[in-house]
């Protein structure tokens, strides 16, 4: 009488949970699928392991919205600040910076900070950060 292997119950393989670290590339978007070669299921007949596919979910940010490689945000100022002009601290991915808002800035005016957006997936620079002024 043959007794099956105690490790695999005679199937020739066993399921093992394995932890590993993975570098998520900068600039990936929600819904991106990453392929990790050789980290999937083993072949039933002793061949190489298959590939593992990861579907990326990106959480919404409370301040920034994403549009391609650009970041969008809103900055509220008072009517007095809009009329006289002001300097405000603005959050960027690199940290806060000062934004000079000139006198008589209308609500809806968009300021663009070049190169302060999301790194490009292709590694060719960064998008911009666009700040919409809301006079409230």
N, CA and C atoms as a LAMMPS dump frame, in Angstrom:
ITEM: TIMESTEP
0
ITEM: NUMBER OF ATOMS
408
ITEM: BOX BOUNDS ff ff ff
-5.0000000000000000e+02 5.0000000000000000e+02
-5.0000000000000000e+02 5.0000000000000000e+02
-5.0000000000000000e+02 5.0000000000000000e+02
ITEM: ATOMS id mol type element x y z
1 1 1 N 0.84 -1.18 0
2 1 2 C 0 0 0
3 1 3 C 0.89 1.249 0
4 2 1 N 0.633 2.194 -0.903
5 2 2 C 1.419 3.423 -1.014
6 2 3 C 0.802 4.502 -0.138
7 3 1 N 1.671 5.17 0.554
8 3 2 C 1.222 6.272 1.399
9 3 3 C 1.584 7.588 0.727
10 4 1 N 0.601 8.518 0.614
11 4 2 C 0.926 9.79 -0.031
12 4 3 C 1.897 10.603 0.829
13 5 1 N 2.636 11.43 0.168
14 5 2 C 3.6 12.324 0.821
15 5 3 C 2.861 13.169 1.875
16 6 1 N 3.392 13.263 3.091
17 6 2 C 2.704 14.056 4.118
18 6 3 C 2.735 15.561 3.838
19 7 1 N 3.679 16.032 2.995
20 7 2 C 3.768 17.467 2.703
21 7 3 C 2.804 17.907 1.607
22 8 1 N 2.597 17.044 0.596
23 8 2 C 1.785 17.476 -0.543
24 8 3 C 0.554 16.607 -0.773
25 9 1 N 0.352 15.597 0.058
26 9 2 C -0.783 14.679 -0.062
27 9 3 C -0.816 14.005 -1.425
28 10 1 N 0.359 13.778 -2.012
29 10 2 C 0.448 13.063 -3.278
30 10 3 C 0.217 13.909 -4.521
31 11 1 N 0.024 15.212 -4.382
32 11 2 C -0.233 16.068 -5.545
33 11 3 C 1.055 16.461 -6.266
34 12 1 N 2.171 16.388 -5.594
35 12 2 C 3.441 16.78 -6.203
36 12 3 C 3.796 18.238 -5.979
37 13 1 N 2.964 18.957 -5.276
38 13 2 C 3.239 20.357 -4.945
39 13 3 C 2.455 20.706 -3.69
40 14 1 N 2.817 21.789 -3.06
41 14 2 C 2.066 22.287 -1.906
42 14 3 C 2.019 23.808 -1.956
43 15 1 N 0.985 24.35 -1.376
44 15 2 C 0.787 25.796 -1.354
45 15 3 C 1.585 26.394 -0.194
46 16 1 N 2.351 27.445 -0.504
47 16 2 C 3.177 28.115 0.489
48 16 3 C 2.935 29.617 0.363
49 17 1 N 2.687 30.264 1.478
50 17 2 C 2.6 31.726 1.481
51 17 3 C 4.011 32.276 1.614
52 18 1 N 4.341 33.216 0.768
53 18 2 C 5.688 33.77 0.758
54 18 3 C 5.59 35.288 0.698
55 19 1 N 6.285 35.96 1.587
56 19 2 C 6.321 37.427 1.581
57 19 3 C 7.541 37.883 0.786
58 20 1 N 7.389 38.978 0.066
59 20 2 C 8.519 39.577 -0.624
60 20 3 C 8.244 41.058 -0.77
61 21 1 N 9.312 41.819 -0.966
62 21 2 C 9.163 43.257 -1.137
63 21 3 C 9.119 43.581 -2.617
64 22 1 N 8.366 44.615 -2.925
65 22 2 C 8.183 45.021 -4.304
66 22 3 C 8.278 46.533 -4.389
67 23 1 N 9.03 47.021 -5.35
68 23 2 C 9.151 48.46 -5.579
69 23 3 C 8.066 48.87 -6.568
70 24 1 N 7.11 49.682 -6.133
71 24 2 C 6.065 50.188 -7.022
72 24 3 C 6.66 51.381 -7.768
73 25 1 N 6.648 51.363 -9.106
74 25 2 C 7.245 52.477 -9.851
75 25 3 C 6.489 53.786 -9.631
76 26 1 N 7.224 54.877 -9.597
77 26 2 C 6.612 56.202 -9.457
78 26 3 C 5.717 56.467 -10.662
79 27 1 N 4.595 57.123 -10.424
80 27 2 C 3.723 57.531 -11.512
81 27 3 C 2.646 56.538 -11.895
82 28 1 N 2.565 55.373 -11.22
83 28 2 C 1.525 54.417 -11.595
84 28 3 C 0.156 55.001 -11.283
85 29 1 N -0.814 54.64 -12.096
86 29 2 C -2.174 55.146 -11.924
87 29 3 C -3.08 54.056 -11.396
88 30 1 N -4.238 54.452 -10.901
89 30 2 C -5.253 53.506 -10.453
90 30 3 C -5.606 52.581 -11.618
91 31 1 N -5.632 51.286 -11.369
92 31 2 C -5.966 50.328 -12.406
93 31 3 C -4.766 49.774 -13.155
94 32 1 N -3.56 50.262 -12.839
95 32 2 C -2.356 49.74 -13.48
96 32 3 C -2.146 48.289 -13.041
97 33 1 N -1.721 47.447 -13.955
98 33 2 C -1.43 46.044 -13.649
99 33 3 C 0.071 45.826 -13.754
100 34 1 N 0.669 45.329 -12.666
101 34 2 C 2.094 45.017 -12.64
102 34 3 C 2.282 43.506 -12.741
103 35 1 N 3.289 43.094 -13.478
104 35 2 C 3.598 41.668 -13.642
105 35 3 C 4.934 41.376 -12.972
106 36 1 N 4.927 40.396 -12.063
107 36 2 C 6.146 39.981 -11.386
108 36 3 C 6.459 38.565 -11.863
109 37 1 N 7.495 38.463 -12.66
110 37 2 C 7.852 37.177 -13.274
111 37 3 C 8.318 36.16 -12.225
112 38 1 N 7.826 34.932 -12.381
113 38 2 C 8.279 33.822 -11.562
114 38 3 C 7.753 33.78 -10.147
115 39 1 N 6.803 34.643 -9.789
116 39 2 C 6.264 34.662 -8.426
117 39 3 C 4.84 34.115 -8.361
118 40 1 N 4.344 33.539 -9.449
119 40 2 C 3 32.973 -9.467
120 40 3 C 3.015 31.509 -9.066
121 41 1 N 1.948 30.796 -9.411
122 41 2 C 1.83 29.378 -9.073
123 41 3 C 2.857 28.542 -9.814
124 42 1 N 3.258 27.444 -9.167
125 42 2 C 4.166 26.477 -9.78
126 42 3 C 3.419 25.673 -10.831
127 43 1 N 4.14 25.202 -11.803
128 43 2 C 3.575 24.315 -12.808
129 43 3 C 3.301 22.962 -12.164
130 44 1 N 2.227 22.319 -12.542
131 44 2 C 1.882 21.006 -11.979
132 44 3 C 2.86 19.926 -12.415
133 45 1 N 3.597 20.147 -13.485
134 45 2 C 4.479 19.107 -14.004
135 45 3 C 5.952 19.469 -13.855
136 46 1 N 6.278 20.272 -12.859
137 46 2 C 7.663 20.57 -12.549
138 46 3 C 8.288 21.7 -13.334
139 47 1 N 7.511 22.42 -14.116
140 47 2 C 8.057 23.54 -14.885
141 47 3 C 8.279 24.763 -14.01
142 48 1 N 8.612 25.873 -14.649
143 48 2 C 8.851 27.119 -13.937
144 48 3 C 7.552 27.671 -13.359
145 49 1 N 7.715 28.462 -12.305
146 49 2 C 6.562 29.14 -11.717
147 49 3 C 6.019 30.162 -12.702
148 50 1 N 4.722 30.389 -12.63
149 50 2 C 4.083 31.389 -13.483
150 50 3 C 4.347 32.792 -12.964
151 51 1 N 3.642 33.744 -13.526
152 51 2 C 3.807 35.148 -13.137
153 51 3 C 2.689 35.559 -12.187
154 52 1 N 2.997 36.5 -11.323
155 52 2 C 2.029 37.081 -10.401
156 52 3 C 1.615 38.437 -10.964
157 53 1 N 0.322 38.692 -11.038
158 53 2 C -0.185 39.971 -11.525
159 53 3 C -0.809 40.729 -10.36
160 54 1 N -0.413 41.988 -10.211
161 54 2 C -0.949 42.863 -9.173
162 54 3 C -1.718 43.999 -9.824
163 55 1 N -2.958 44.194 -9.394
164 55 2 C -3.749 45.325 -9.846
165 55 3 C -3.617 46.424 -8.8
166 56 1 N -3.153 47.596 -9.222
167 56 2 C -2.873 48.703 -8.309
168 56 3 C -4.133 49.539 -8.088
169 57 1 N -4.415 49.815 -6.815
170 57 2 C -5.486 50.739 -6.437
171 57 3 C -4.833 51.933 -5.752
172 58 1 N -5.132 53.125 -6.227
173 58 2 C -4.565 54.339 -5.643
174 58 3 C -5.675 55.053 -4.876
175 59 1 N -5.431 55.28 -3.581
176 59 2 C -6.428 55.959 -2.763
177 59 3 C -6.529 57.429 -3.156
178 60 1 N -7.718 57.986 -3.005
179 60 2 C -7.912 59.411 -3.257
180 60 3 C -7.21 60.207 -2.164
181 61 1 N -6.65 61.337 -2.56
182 61 2 C -5.952 62.211 -1.628
183 61 3 C -6.904 63.306 -1.174
184 62 1 N -6.849 63.732 0.085
185 62 2 C -7.781 64.771 0.547
186 62 3 C -7.536 66.157 -0.047
187 63 1 N -6.324 66.422 -0.55
188 63 2 C -6.001 67.755 -1.064
189 63 3 C -5.8 67.763 -2.572
190 64 1 N -5.123 66.755 -3.111
191 64 2 C -4.784 66.708 -4.526
192 64 3 C -5.759 65.845 -5.313
193 65 1 N -5.96 66.227 -6.575
194 65 2 C -6.635 65.382 -7.547
195 65 3 C -5.645 65.17 -8.679
196 66 1 N -5.751 64.018 -9.317
197 66 2 C -4.799 63.695 -10.375
198 66 3 C -5.468 63.796 -11.739
199 67 1 N -4.744 64.384 -12.68
200 67 2 C -5.188 64.446 -14.08
201 67 3 C -3.962 64.11 -14.928
202 68 1 N -3.826 62.837 -15.29
203 68 2 C -2.613 62.387 -15.967
204 68 3 C -1.436 62.518 -15.014
205 69 1 N -0.393 63.225 -15.425
206 69 2 C 0.763 63.463 -14.548
207 69 3 C 0.648 64.783 -13.8
208 70 1 N -0.441 65.516 -14.015
209 70 2 C -0.639 66.792 -13.329
210 70 3 C -1.415 66.588 -12.029
211 71 1 N -1.12 67.435 -11.055
212 71 2 C -1.861 67.471 -9.799
213 71 3 C -2.702 68.735 -9.773
214 72 1 N -3.947 68.596 -9.361
215 72 2 C -4.853 69.734 -9.252
216 72 3 C -5.2 69.933 -7.786
217 73 1 N -5.3 71.189 -7.371
218 73 2 C -5.748 71.491 -6.016
219 73 3 C -6.402 72.869 -6.01
220 74 1 N -7.078 73.143 -4.922
221 74 2 C -7.764 74.431 -4.771
222 74 3 C -7.207 75.137 -3.55
223 75 1 N -7.164 76.465 -3.629
224 75 2 C -6.68 77.281 -2.527
225 75 3 C -7.689 78.4 -2.285
226 76 1 N -8.249 78.437 -1.09
227 76 2 C -9.236 79.464 -0.74
228 76 3 C -8.543 80.688 -0.17
229 77 1 N -8.974 81.858 -0.659
230 77 2 C -8.481 83.131 -0.122
231 77 3 C -9.688 84.035 0.121
232 78 1 N -9.49 85.045 0.926
233 78 2 C -10.57 85.986 1.229
234 78 3 C -10.671 87.033 0.119
235 79 1 N -11.804 87.731 0.017
236 79 2 C -11.906 88.815 -0.957
237 79 3 C -10.836 89.895 -0.741
238 80 1 N -10.51 90.167 0.501
239 80 2 C -9.477 91.173 0.798
240 80 3 C -8.112 90.712 0.258
241 81 1 N -7.769 89.415 0.474
242 81 2 C -6.496 88.888 -0.033
243 81 3 C -6.473 88.92 -1.567
244 82 1 N -7.615 88.631 -2.172
245 82 2 C -7.692 88.657 -3.642
246 82 3 C -7.503 90.088 -4.161
247 83 1 N -8.075 91.049 -3.472
248 83 2 C -8.009 92.438 -3.903
249 83 3 C -6.605 93.024 -3.71
250 84 1 N -5.992 92.755 -2.581
251 84 2 C -4.69 93.349 -2.252
252 84 3 C -3.49 92.5 -2.669
253 85 1 N -3.711 91.198 -2.88
254 85 2 C -2.605 90.28 -3.134
255 85 3 C -2.08 89.718 -1.828
256 86 1 N -1.485 88.56 -1.884
257 86 2 C -0.976 87.922 -0.681
258 86 3 C 0.044 86.849 -1.063
259 87 1 N 0.693 86.318 -0.077
260 87 2 C 1.572 85.161 -0.258
261 87 3 C 1.031 84.053 0.629
262 88 1 N 0.808 82.872 0.031
263 88 2 C 0.221 81.745 0.764
264 88 3 C 1.156 80.539 0.676
265 89 1 N 1.142 79.708 1.71
266 89 2 C 1.862 78.436 1.666
267 89 3 C 0.995 77.427 0.931
268 90 1 N 1.599 76.718 0.006
269 90 2 C 0.902 75.711 -0.787
270 90 3 C 1.635 74.383 -0.627
271 91 1 N 0.888 73.316 -0.42
272 91 2 C 1.492 71.988 -0.306
273 91 3 C 1.813 71.45 -1.694
274 92 1 N 3.001 70.866 -1.825
275 92 2 C 3.397 70.163 -3.035
276 92 3 C 3.907 68.787 -2.599
277 93 1 N 4.182 67.912 -3.548
278 93 2 C 4.734 66.604 -3.203
279 93 3 C 6.117 66.717 -2.585
280 94 1 N 6.816 67.822 -2.88
281 94 2 C 8.167 68.049 -2.348
282 94 3 C 8.153 68.789 -1.021
283 95 1 N 6.991 69.211 -0.556
284 95 2 C 6.883 69.993 0.662
285 95 3 C 6.236 71.338 0.373
286 96 1 N 5.966 72.123 1.412
287 96 2 C 5.286 73.4 1.207
288 96 3 C 6.182 74.431 0.522
289 97 1 N 5.545 75.267 -0.303
290 97 2 C 6.247 76.382 -0.942
291 97 3 C 5.381 77.629 -0.793
292 98 1 N 5.971 78.782 -1.02
293 98 2 C 5.227 80.042 -0.969
294 98 3 C 4.753 80.405 -2.371
295 99 1 N 3.485 80.754 -2.468
296 99 2 C 2.896 81.171 -3.743
297 99 3 C 2.47 82.626 -3.615
298 100 1 N 3.026 83.469 -4.491
299 100 2 C 2.663 84.894 -4.487
300 100 3 C 1.418 85.068 -5.354
301 101 1 N 0.356 85.569 -4.735
302 101 2 C -0.894 85.828 -5.44
303 101 3 C -0.98 87.339 -5.654
304 102 1 N -0.98 87.775 -6.913
305 102 2 C -0.95 89.217 -7.182
306 102 3 C -2.292 89.899 -6.85
307 103 1 N -2.268 91.223 -6.688
308 103 2 C -3.512 91.963 -6.438
309 103 3 C -4.519 91.754 -7.57
310 104 1 N -5.793 91.84 -7.214
311 104 2 C -6.932 91.714 -8.135
312 104 3 C -6.989 90.338 -8.823
313 105 1 N -6.633 89.285 -8.07
314 105 2 C -6.72 87.924 -8.604
315 105 3 C -8.176 87.469 -8.538
316 106 1 N -8.775 87.085 -9.678
317 106 2 C -10.169 86.647 -9.674
318 106 3 C -10.317 85.198 -9.212
319 107 1 N -11.487 84.883 -8.703
320 107 2 C -11.803 83.498 -8.348
321 107 3 C -11.767 82.662 -9.626
322 108 1 N -11.198 81.466 -9.556
323 108 2 C -11.078 80.606 -10.73
324 108 3 C -9.739 80.717 -11.433
325 109 1 N -8.918 81.705 -11.064
326 109 2 C -7.585 81.862 -11.667
327 109 3 C -6.752 80.632 -11.331
328 110 1 N -6.025 80.108 -12.317
329 110 2 C -5.2 78.915 -12.127
330 110 3 C -3.721 79.294 -12.218
331 111 1 N -2.978 78.922 -11.187
332 111 2 C -1.53 79.091 -11.173
333 111 3 C -0.9 77.729 -11.428
334 112 1 N 0.148 77.685 -12.23
335 112 2 C 0.814 76.428 -12.573
336 112 3 C 2.226 76.415 -12.007
337 113 1 N 2.513 75.36 -11.25
338 113 2 C 3.857 75.142 -10.732
339 113 3 C 4.492 74.053 -11.599
340 114 1 N 5.379 74.454 -12.48
341 114 2 C 6.011 73.519 -13.423
342 114 3 C 6.855 72.474 -12.685
343 115 1 N 6.697 71.22 -13.089
344 115 2 C 7.51 70.134 -12.549
345 115 3 C 7.19 69.723 -11.126
346 116 1 N 6.041 70.156 -10.583
347 116 2 C 5.669 69.809 -9.211
348 116 3 C 4.585 68.736 -9.162
349 117 1 N 4.34 68.06 -10.294
350 117 2 C 3.3 67.035 -10.341
351 117 3 C 3.853 65.639 -10.126
352 118 1 N 3.182 64.669 -10.727
353 118 2 C 3.518 63.253 -10.594
354 118 3 C 4.691 62.918 -11.521
355 119 1 N 5.65 62.102 -11.045
356 119 2 C 6.712 61.656 -11.95
357 119 3 C 6.122 60.85 -13.108
358 120 1 N 6.656 61.044 -14.285
359 120 2 C 6.18 60.337 -15.476
360 120 3 C 6.504 58.857 -15.373
361 121 1 N 5.576 58.01 -15.825
362 121 2 C 5.807 56.562 -15.825
363 121 3 C 7.009 56.192 -16.681
364 122 1 N 7.243 56.954 -17.735
365 122 2 C 8.358 56.688 -18.643
366 122 3 C 9.676 57.237 -18.105
367 123 1 N 9.634 57.897 -16.953
368 123 2 C 10.849 58.454 -16.37
369 123 3 C 11.319 59.725 -17.038
370 124 1 N 10.432 60.421 -17.761
371 124 2 C 10.797 61.645 -18.487
372 124 3 C 10.184 62.856 -17.81
373 125 1 N 10.735 63.233 -16.671
374 125 2 C 10.264 64.437 -16.004
375 125 3 C 9.05 64.21 -15.13
376 126 1 N 8.391 65.314 -14.829
377 126 2 C 7.211 65.3 -13.962
378 126 3 C 6.138 66.181 -14.569
379 127 1 N 4.912 65.94 -14.141
380 127 2 C 3.808 66.799 -14.533
381 127 3 C 3.866 68.108 -13.747
382 128 1 N 2.813 68.902 -13.887
383 128 2 C 2.727 70.191 -13.201
384 128 3 C 1.704 70.122 -12.079
385 129 1 N 1.767 71.083 -11.185
386 129 2 C 0.732 71.244 -10.168
387 129 3 C -0.053 72.494 -10.529
388 130 1 N -1.366 72.334 -10.639
389 130 2 C -2.229 73.469 -10.999
390 130 3 C -3.099 73.819 -9.802
391 131 1 N -3.012 75.088 -9.394
392 131 2 C -3.71 75.566 -8.208
393 131 3 C -4.812 76.528 -8.645
394 132 1 N -6.042 76.157 -8.333
395 132 2 C -7.179 77.018 -8.662
396 132 3 C -7.501 77.864 -7.432
397 133 1 N -7.557 79.183 -7.625
398 133 2 C -7.858 80.114 -6.542
399 133 3 C -9.375 80.232 -6.389
400 134 1 N -9.829 80.058 -5.142
401 134 2 C -11.251 80.245 -4.833
402 134 3 C -11.371 81.417 -3.874
403 135 1 N -12.035 82.489 -4.318
404 135 2 C -12.252 83.647 -3.445
405 135 3 C -13.542 83.397 -2.692
406 136 1 N -13.417 83.345 -1.36
407 136 2 C -14.595 83.035 -0.519
408 136 3 C -14.728 84.051 0.573
